[in-house]
Amino acid sequence: MTENLFDAVDDALEKVVDEQTFIEFVYALAADRADEVEKERKSPSSPYGPGHNGWENGSIEDFLYASARWATASVNGLPLVPKPKEMNPWRRCADILAAGKIYE
């Protein structure tokens, strides 16, 4: 792929404001994961760190549990991620899924 998928996911996340942009984010996240799976197939990363594209959670259940744990932990904001005064629910859902990639 020619575009850096991390940048594509990050860009798509920043654009989430409604259902359509949320769907575009989910497609970008899925493409990023598929790309990492292919890279891992060719050259496995250390089992003690993230994969080639930064995925900490390699199974759907680990990803979903990590997403849910981050959502619970961040419901009132986090020290480095304060809760916005007004949160778009589509963006909140996208943030939860994005966190599932990296949250341990």
N, C-alpha and C positions, 0 to 999 in steps of 0.2 A: 504494500500500500504506500502511496506517495505521501499522504498527510500523516503527521504524527498523531496517532490515535489518542494519546493522552491529551493533546491539545484539542482534538475534536470533541472528546468527552467534556473537558473543562469548558470549552466554548459553548457546547450545547447546554450544559448545566447553567451557565450564566444567562442564557436566553430564555429559560423556562418562565413563562408567564401565564400559560393557558394549556388546555388539553393537547393541542397540536404540538406545541413546543415541548411538552412533556414526552409525548410519543417520540419525537425526534431525538430527545435525550436518551430514551430507553434504547432506541436503535443504535445510537452511538456507543452506549455502554455495552450492548450485546456485541457489537463489532469489535470493540476493544478486548472483550473477553475471548471471543473466537480467535482473534489475532494472537493473544497470549497462549491459548491452548496449542495453536500451531507452532509457535516458537518453543514452547515447553516440550512438544513432541520431538522437535529437532535437536534441542539442546536444553535438557532439564536444568532448572535453577537449583540452588541449595534448598533443601527442605526446611532450613532454619531461617528463611527470609522470604520476602515477596517474590513473585514471579517476574518475568521479563517486563511486563507492563504495570507492575506494582500491585497486582492482586495478592492480598493476604489470604483470601478465602477461596479455595479452589473447588468447592462443591456447592451446589445450590442451597443445601441446608445450612452450611456454614455461612454462606453469603446472607441468607435470610435472617439467621440468628444474629449475625453481626449488625445487620441493618436495624433489627428490632432493639438490640441492646443500645446502639447509638441513639436511636429515636427516644428511648426511655431516658437515657442519660442526658439528652439535650433538650428535653421538653421545656425546661426553664432557661435554656441557654447554657453555655459552657464558658470557662474562664477566657479562652481565646476565640470563642464564637458566641458573642452575646445574642440574646434573643431579639430579633427586630421588633419594633413597635407594632408593625402590621405585617403579617406573614401571609403570602399568597399560598394557599393550600397545594397548588400544583408544584410550586418551588419546594415547599416542605417535603413533599413526597419524593421529589428528585434528589434533594439533599440526603434523605434517608437512604435511598438506593445507592447514591454515590458513596456514602459512608460504609456501606456493606462491602465495598471493594477493599477498603483499607483498615477498617476498625477491627481490632482483635478482641 
